[in-house]
Amino acid sequence: MLANTLLAVAALTSAAQAHFGVDYPPMRVDSFEDPYNQYLRPCAGANTTNNRTEWPLDGGSVVLELHHPTDYIFVNLGLGSDVTTFNISLTPNFFNNTGNGTLCLPKFPIPAGVQIQDGTNASIQVVTVNHAGNALYNCADIVFRTSATILSGDACMNTTSGPLFAVQDQTELLKSTGNNTAGDKPSSAVHGSSVHILTASLTVILAMVVASGLL
């Protein structure tokens, strides 16, 4: 009996470590608990809630609790009070994070051409994909407010061990140089943050996007 209990506890601990949390804006439910399942798209089986966090009109902060040694991270936005389609990408160059822990991304700019007004309801979808291609989903519900601000200082701290890379398609560049493989060395840094550019081929990018459920 004790052995069975210990095995059950170990299995639950392993499952929790394989998942991730959205600390800010708070995710709509505790998707670590039944009946929710982070493997279910688009939002781990959780319906839209009325617990909305205020977000700036030009984009806001996201804080993640990551449990994998590496993750590919996609962040998407859907406008409306009951979102089922997250058709606005806030990560056109998706992220590659190394190391588990807390990851704060201080500002996701709203893409040009997307019309946001004070009081607009929306939902954020965060998708993480591990090195094996397994995708996990969480959502948070927000309302855009003129008075809202991004997180800063102690509210936006990082404890992950490695740098954060923005993966950028370099297929055409590789063709023009006659190089058919993508290097793993970051080509440049985005000033003012710890985000770097990591080159990748179109094939690799499409594989990750398909795995994330975005296609």
C-alpha beads as a LAMMPS data file, in Angstrom:
LAMMPS data file: protein, C-alpha beads

215 atoms
214 bonds

1 atom types
1 bond types

-500.0 500.0 xlo xhi
-500.0 500.0 ylo yhi
-500.0 500.0 zlo zhi

Masses

1 110.0

Atoms # bond

1 1 1 0.000 0.000 0.000
2 1 1 2.787 2.432 0.941
3 1 1 4.640 1.621 -2.274
4 1 1 1.536 2.329 -4.353
5 1 1 0.994 5.629 -2.529
6 1 1 4.599 6.709 -3.118
7 1 1 4.329 5.820 -6.810
8 1 1 1.134 7.877 -7.127
9 1 1 2.764 10.883 -5.433
10 1 1 5.808 10.563 -7.686
11 1 1 3.605 10.424 -10.775
12 1 1 1.700 13.542 -9.728
13 1 1 4.938 15.404 -8.971
14 1 1 6.379 14.417 -12.347
15 1 1 3.224 15.573 -14.159
16 1 1 3.291 18.948 -12.397
17 1 1 6.951 19.467 -13.265
18 1 1 6.184 18.712 -16.918
19 1 1 3.660 21.546 -17.059
20 1 1 3.973 25.321 -16.827
21 1 1 2.120 28.188 -15.200
22 1 1 1.193 31.719 -16.216
23 1 1 1.692 33.858 -13.123
24 1 1 0.849 37.152 -14.852
25 1 1 -1.690 37.847 -16.129
26 1 1 -3.058 35.088 -13.863
27 1 1 -4.124 32.066 -15.897
28 1 1 -7.894 31.623 -16.023
29 1 1 -7.879 28.407 -13.942
30 1 1 -5.427 26.212 -12.075
31 1 1 -4.719 23.997 -15.069
32 1 1 -2.547 21.686 -12.952
33 1 1 -5.734 20.308 -11.416
34 1 1 -8.473 18.051 -12.847
35 1 1 -10.548 18.322 -14.966
36 1 1 -8.127 20.591 -16.836
37 1 1 -5.349 19.282 -19.048
38 1 1 -2.574 21.468 -20.469
39 1 1 -2.254 19.160 -23.469
40 1 1 -5.695 20.344 -24.653
41 1 1 -5.781 23.290 -27.039
42 1 1 -6.554 26.107 -27.029
43 1 1 -6.755 26.692 -23.246
44 1 1 -6.251 23.416 -21.369
45 1 1 -9.992 22.770 -21.429
46 1 1 -10.783 25.951 -19.473
47 1 1 -13.571 28.315 -20.512
48 1 1 -13.295 32.112 -20.470
49 1 1 -13.608 33.697 -17.026
50 1 1 -14.586 37.155 -15.793
51 1 1 -11.352 37.496 -13.804
52 1 1 -9.657 39.921 -16.171
53 1 1 -6.296 41.574 -15.608
54 1 1 -5.814 45.121 -16.867
55 1 1 -3.248 45.381 -19.671
56 1 1 -1.800 48.484 -21.410
57 1 1 -3.269 49.362 -24.814
58 1 1 0.116 49.015 -26.556
59 1 1 1.033 45.703 -24.909
60 1 1 1.853 44.321 -21.492
61 1 1 3.867 41.909 -19.398
62 1 1 3.760 38.130 -19.131
63 1 1 5.338 36.112 -16.310
64 1 1 5.755 32.350 -16.751
65 1 1 6.721 29.564 -14.362
66 1 1 8.651 27.053 -16.473
67 1 1 9.487 23.478 -15.481
68 1 1 11.422 22.197 -18.504
69 1 1 15.170 22.516 -19.113
70 1 1 14.299 24.053 -22.493
71 1 1 11.096 25.485 -23.965
72 1 1 9.936 27.077 -27.192
73 1 1 7.417 29.767 -26.276
74 1 1 4.580 31.185 -28.370
75 1 1 2.274 33.959 -27.126
76 1 1 -0.966 34.717 -29.010
77 1 1 -3.833 37.147 -28.560
78 1 1 -7.536 36.925 -29.321
79 1 1 -9.898 39.892 -29.101
80 1 1 -13.373 39.610 -27.605
81 1 1 -15.173 38.469 -24.472
82 1 1 -15.323 34.765 -25.380
83 1 1 -12.265 34.009 -27.503
84 1 1 -11.948 30.716 -29.360
85 1 1 -9.405 31.783 -31.999
86 1 1 -6.053 33.308 -31.051
87 1 1 -5.174 34.790 -34.415
88 1 1 -2.823 37.609 -33.367
89 1 1 0.753 36.500 -32.740
90 1 1 2.694 38.458 -30.138
91 1 1 5.785 36.364 -30.880
92 1 1 6.414 36.523 -34.649
93 1 1 9.895 35.328 -33.665
94 1 1 9.019 32.713 -31.072
95 1 1 11.266 32.309 -28.033
96 1 1 13.704 29.582 -27.032
97 1 1 14.250 29.572 -23.263
98 1 1 16.901 27.594 -21.389
99 1 1 16.487 26.644 -17.763
100 1 1 13.434 26.212 -15.545
101 1 1 12.194 28.867 -13.150
102 1 1 10.449 32.226 -13.441
103 1 1 10.594 34.077 -16.755
104 1 1 9.312 37.668 -16.945
105 1 1 8.841 39.247 -20.353
106 1 1 8.194 42.919 -19.553
107 1 1 6.332 43.918 -22.705
108 1 1 4.711 42.227 -25.691
109 1 1 3.967 45.024 -28.190
110 1 1 0.622 44.874 -29.954
111 1 1 1.239 44.404 -33.711
112 1 1 0.736 47.402 -35.969
113 1 1 -2.751 47.598 -37.438
114 1 1 -4.497 45.915 -34.494
115 1 1 -7.058 48.369 -33.146
116 1 1 -7.272 48.400 -29.354
117 1 1 -9.485 50.705 -27.300
118 1 1 -9.873 51.276 -23.588
119 1 1 -12.188 48.571 -22.251
120 1 1 -11.500 46.033 -25.014
121 1 1 -11.743 42.471 -23.677
122 1 1 -9.230 39.898 -24.882
123 1 1 -7.504 36.661 -23.972
124 1 1 -3.861 35.654 -24.113
125 1 1 -2.778 32.157 -25.082
126 1 1 0.657 30.880 -24.088
127 1 1 1.975 27.745 -25.781
128 1 1 5.180 26.015 -24.718
129 1 1 6.813 23.245 -26.734
130 1 1 9.531 21.070 -25.217
131 1 1 12.501 19.507 -27.008
132 1 1 10.401 16.428 -27.852
133 1 1 7.742 18.521 -29.609
134 1 1 5.066 18.195 -26.921
135 1 1 2.861 21.311 -26.737
136 1 1 1.201 22.665 -23.586
137 1 1 -1.462 25.388 -23.432
138 1 1 -2.615 28.000 -20.937
139 1 1 -4.763 31.113 -21.270
140 1 1 -5.292 34.322 -19.326
141 1 1 -8.157 36.782 -19.721
142 1 1 -7.433 40.523 -19.865
143 1 1 -9.050 43.894 -20.442
144 1 1 -7.111 46.699 -22.112
145 1 1 -6.944 49.884 -20.053
146 1 1 -5.346 53.257 -20.744
147 1 1 -4.284 53.423 -17.088
148 1 1 -2.582 49.988 -17.032
149 1 1 1.216 49.720 -16.868
150 1 1 3.810 47.034 -17.514
151 1 1 5.551 45.190 -14.687
152 1 1 8.910 46.457 -13.504
153 1 1 11.414 46.058 -10.685
154 1 1 10.798 43.205 -8.257
155 1 1 7.537 42.368 -10.022
156 1 1 9.489 41.359 -13.145
157 1 1 12.353 39.110 -12.059
158 1 1 13.941 36.170 -13.903
159 1 1 15.330 33.026 -12.295
160 1 1 15.841 30.891 -15.408
161 1 1 19.477 29.888 -15.835
162 1 1 20.089 30.644 -19.515
163 1 1 19.515 33.461 -21.994
164 1 1 16.255 33.874 -23.893
165 1 1 16.493 33.636 -27.682
166 1 1 14.062 34.863 -30.318
167 1 1 14.135 32.296 -33.131
168 1 1 14.310 33.962 -36.535
169 1 1 13.904 32.354 -39.944
170 1 1 17.119 32.631 -41.950
171 1 1 16.187 30.335 -44.842
172 1 1 16.714 32.936 -47.575
173 1 1 19.967 34.122 -46.034
174 1 1 21.257 30.563 -45.863
175 1 1 20.328 30.012 -49.525
176 1 1 22.120 33.177 -50.614
177 1 1 25.299 32.161 -48.788
178 1 1 25.181 28.549 -49.976
179 1 1 24.937 27.301 -46.398
180 1 1 22.212 24.696 -45.857
181 1 1 22.482 24.464 -42.090
182 1 1 21.525 26.981 -39.449
183 1 1 24.081 27.887 -36.828
184 1 1 23.252 27.789 -33.143
185 1 1 25.146 30.957 -32.381
186 1 1 23.029 34.064 -31.733
187 1 1 23.652 36.639 -34.439
188 1 1 22.595 39.740 -32.540
189 1 1 21.035 40.975 -29.350
190 1 1 17.872 42.983 -28.990
191 1 1 19.021 46.050 -27.061
192 1 1 17.393 46.810 -23.747
193 1 1 16.541 43.201 -22.924
194 1 1 18.024 39.745 -22.499
195 1 1 16.457 38.532 -25.747
196 1 1 18.827 37.407 -28.503
197 1 1 18.237 36.295 -32.087
198 1 1 18.723 32.593 -32.776
199 1 1 18.731 31.629 -36.444
200 1 1 16.801 28.602 -37.633
201 1 1 15.752 27.097 -40.944
202 1 1 12.160 27.318 -42.172
203 1 1 11.836 23.548 -41.754
204 1 1 12.683 23.763 -38.062
205 1 1 10.309 26.672 -37.525
206 1 1 7.406 24.949 -39.264
207 1 1 8.005 21.801 -37.211
208 1 1 7.768 23.777 -33.977
209 1 1 4.708 25.753 -35.096
210 1 1 2.858 22.572 -36.100
211 1 1 3.787 20.959 -32.793
212 1 1 2.432 23.977 -30.924
213 1 1 -0.942 23.608 -32.608
214 1 1 -0.798 26.979 -34.333
215 1 1 -1.349 25.425 -37.780

Bonds

1 1 1 2
2 1 2 3
3 1 3 4
4 1 4 5
5 1 5 6
6 1 6 7
7 1 7 8
8 1 8 9
9 1 9 10
10 1 10 11
11 1 11 12
12 1 12 13
13 1 13 14
14 1 14 15
15 1 15 16
16 1 16 17
17 1 17 18
18 1 18 19
19 1 19 20
20 1 20 21
21 1 21 22
22 1 22 23
23 1 23 24
24 1 24 25
25 1 25 26
26 1 26 27
27 1 27 28
28 1 28 29
29 1 29 30
30 1 30 31
31 1 31 32
32 1 32 33
33 1 33 34
34 1 34 35
35 1 35 36
36 1 36 37
37 1 37 38
38 1 38 39
39 1 39 40
40 1 40 41
41 1 41 42
42 1 42 43
43 1 43 44
44 1 44 45
45 1 45 46
46 1 46 47
47 1 47 48
48 1 48 49
49 1 49 50
50 1 50 51
51 1 51 52
52 1 52 53
53 1 53 54
54 1 54 55
55 1 55 56
56 1 56 57
57 1 57 58
58 1 58 59
59 1 59 60
60 1 60 61
61 1 61 62
62 1 62 63
63 1 63 64
64 1 64 65
65 1 65 66
66 1 66 67
67 1 67 68
68 1 68 69
69 1 69 70
70 1 70 71
71 1 71 72
72 1 72 73
73 1 73 74
74 1 74 75
75 1 75 76
76 1 76 77
77 1 77 78
78 1 78 79
79 1 79 80
80 1 80 81
81 1 81 82
82 1 82 83
83 1 83 84
84 1 84 85
85 1 85 86
86 1 86 87
87 1 87 88
88 1 88 89
89 1 89 90
90 1 90 91
91 1 91 92
92 1 92 93
93 1 93 94
94 1 94 95
95 1 95 96
96 1 96 97
97 1 97 98
98 1 98 99
99 1 99 100
100 1 100 101
101 1 101 102
102 1 102 103
103 1 103 104
104 1 104 105
105 1 105 106
106 1 106 107
107 1 107 108
108 1 108 109
109 1 109 110
110 1 110 111
111 1 111 112
112 1 112 113
113 1 113 114
114 1 114 115
115 1 115 116
116 1 116 117
117 1 117 118
118 1 118 119
119 1 119 120
120 1 120 121
121 1 121 122
122 1 122 123
123 1 123 124
124 1 124 125
125 1 125 126
126 1 126 127
127 1 127 128
128 1 128 129
129 1 129 130
130 1 130 131
131 1 131 132
132 1 132 133
133 1 133 134
134 1 134 135
135 1 135 136
136 1 136 137
137 1 137 138
138 1 138 139
139 1 139 140
140 1 140 141
141 1 141 142
142 1 142 143
143 1 143 144
144 1 144 145
145 1 145 146
146 1 146 147
147 1 147 148
148 1 148 149
149 1 149 150
150 1 150 151
151 1 151 152
152 1 152 153
153 1 153 154
154 1 154 155
155 1 155 156
156 1 156 157
157 1 157 158
158 1 158 159
159 1 159 160
160 1 160 161
161 1 161 162
162 1 162 163
163 1 163 164
164 1 164 165
165 1 165 166
166 1 166 167
167 1 167 168
168 1 168 169
169 1 169 170
170 1 170 171
171 1 171 172
172 1 172 173
173 1 173 174
174 1 174 175
175 1 175 176
176 1 176 177
177 1 177 178
178 1 178 179
179 1 179 180
180 1 180 181
181 1 181 182
182 1 182 183
183 1 183 184
184 1 184 185
185 1 185 186
186 1 186 187
187 1 187 188
188 1 188 189
189 1 189 190
190 1 190 191
191 1 191 192
192 1 192 193
193 1 193 194
194 1 194 195
195 1 195 196
196 1 196 197
197 1 197 198
198 1 198 199
199 1 199 200
200 1 200 201
201 1 201 202
202 1 202 203
203 1 203 204
204 1 204 205
205 1 205 206
206 1 206 207
207 1 207 208
208 1 208 209
209 1 209 210
210 1 210 211
211 1 211 212
212 1 212 213
213 1 213 214
214 1 214 215
